[in-house]
Amino acid sequence: QVRLVESGGGLVQPGGSLRLSCAASGSIFSIRTMCWYRQAPGKQRELVAQITSGGSTNYADSVKGRFTISRDNAKNTGYLQMNSLQPEDTAVYYCNADIDIYVKLNTYWGQGTQVTVSS
């Protein structure tokens, strides 16, 4: 059984920073692309950032220059460093990963972590 567990969310003032983590566990052969999505109340889930197994990254225009996605392949963990946070960044943030579990490739989601930006 493969699990993705996010952590690091919380309440932060505008202009502040948070670092989210996404730890994968279970019978994992390799992790392909890792992504962070977010969903604000009343809005659709949107892709925030993604990183390939080779380290190539892509970001939503709304977070470019403020967020940085990274990964530690040895720890099967992904990260999202969020700087200069604004109230519009308030959302539940979800980790998503394509994971090779030896017999096939599956897509997994974490349970989400709440990020609230407010003064």
C-alpha positions as CSV (number, residue, x, y, z in Angstrom):
1,Q,0.0,0.0,0.0
2,V,1.5,3.3,-1.1
3,R,0.6,6.5,0.8
4,L,1.4,10.1,0.3
5,V,1.3,12.3,3.5
6,E,1.5,16.0,3.3
7,S,2.7,18.2,6.2
8,G,3.7,21.8,6.8
9,G,0.5,23.7,6.3
10,G,-0.8,26.3,8.7
11,L,-1.7,29.9,9.3
12,V,0.7,32.6,8.1
13,Q,0.5,36.3,7.6
14,P,0.7,37.9,4.2
15,G,4.3,38.1,3.0
16,G,5.2,35.0,5.1
17,S,6.6,31.6,4.1
18,L,5.7,28.0,4.5
19,R,7.4,24.8,3.4
20,L,5.2,21.9,2.6
21,S,6.4,18.3,2.5
22,C,5.0,15.2,0.8
23,A,6.4,11.9,2.0
24,A,5.7,8.7,0.0
25,S,5.8,5.4,1.7
26,G,5.1,1.7,0.8
27,S,6.4,-0.6,-1.9
28,I,7.9,2.0,-4.2
29,F,10.2,1.2,-7.0
30,S,10.5,4.8,-8.3
31,I,8.6,8.1,-8.3
32,R,8.1,9.8,-11.6
33,T,6.5,13.2,-11.7
34,M,5.5,14.8,-8.4
35,C,3.0,17.7,-8.4
36,W,1.4,20.1,-6.0
37,Y,-2.2,21.1,-6.5
38,R,-4.4,23.4,-4.5
39,Q,-8.1,23.9,-4.1
40,A,-9.7,27.1,-2.7
41,P,-13.3,27.1,-1.4
42,G,-15.7,27.3,-4.3
43,K,-12.9,26.8,-6.9
44,Q,-11.6,24.0,-9.0
45,R,-8.4,22.2,-8.0
46,E,-5.5,23.7,-9.9
47,L,-2.0,22.6,-10.6
48,V,0.5,24.7,-8.7
49,A,3.9,23.1,-9.6
50,Q,5.4,19.9,-10.9
51,I,8.8,18.3,-10.9
52,T,9.9,15.4,-13.0
53,S,12.2,12.6,-11.9
54,G,15.0,14.4,-13.7
55,G,14.4,17.6,-11.8
56,S,12.6,19.6,-14.5
57,T,10.0,22.0,-13.0
58,N,6.9,23.8,-14.1
59,Y,4.8,26.4,-12.3
60,A,1.5,28.1,-12.5
61,D,1.9,31.7,-13.5
62,S,0.3,32.8,-10.3
63,V,3.2,31.4,-8.2
64,K,6.2,31.8,-10.4
65,G,9.0,33.5,-8.6
66,R,7.4,32.9,-5.2
67,F,7.1,29.1,-5.0
68,T,9.8,26.5,-5.5
69,I,9.2,22.8,-5.9
70,S,11.9,20.3,-5.1
71,R,12.4,16.6,-4.2
72,D,14.7,14.3,-2.4
73,N,14.6,11.0,-4.3
74,A,16.5,9.2,-1.5
75,K,13.8,10.0,0.9
76,N,10.9,9.7,-1.5
77,T,9.8,13.1,-0.4
78,G,8.8,16.2,-2.3
79,Y,8.7,19.8,-1.1
80,L,7.0,23.1,-1.9
81,Q,8.7,26.2,-0.6
82,M,6.2,29.0,-0.6
83,N,7.4,32.6,-0.1
84,S,5.7,35.9,-0.2
85,L,2.4,34.3,0.5
86,Q,-0.8,36.2,-0.2
87,P,-4.4,35.7,0.9
88,E,-5.2,34.4,-2.5
89,D,-2.9,31.5,-1.9
90,T,-5.2,30.2,0.8
91,A,-6.3,26.7,-0.1
92,V,-6.0,23.1,0.7
93,Y,-2.8,21.9,-0.9
94,Y,-2.5,18.3,-2.3
95,C,0.4,16.3,-3.3
96,N,0.2,14.1,-6.3
97,A,2.7,11.6,-7.7
98,D,3.0,9.0,-10.4
99,I,4.6,6.0,-8.7
100,D,6.1,2.9,-10.2
101,I,5.1,0.1,-7.8
102,Y,7.1,-2.7,-9.6
103,V,4.2,-4.1,-11.5
104,K,2.6,-0.9,-12.8
105,L,2.4,2.8,-12.7
106,N,-0.3,4.4,-10.5
107,T,-1.2,8.0,-9.6
108,Y,-1.6,8.7,-5.9
109,W,-3.0,11.7,-3.9
110,G,-2.3,12.8,-0.4
111,Q,-5.0,13.9,2.0
112,G,-4.3,17.6,1.7
113,T,-2.9,20.2,4.1
114,Q,-4.6,23.5,4.8
115,V,-2.7,26.7,4.1
116,T,-4.3,29.9,5.3
117,V,-2.8,33.3,4.6
118,S,-4.4,36.0,6.7
119,S,-3.5,38.9,9.0
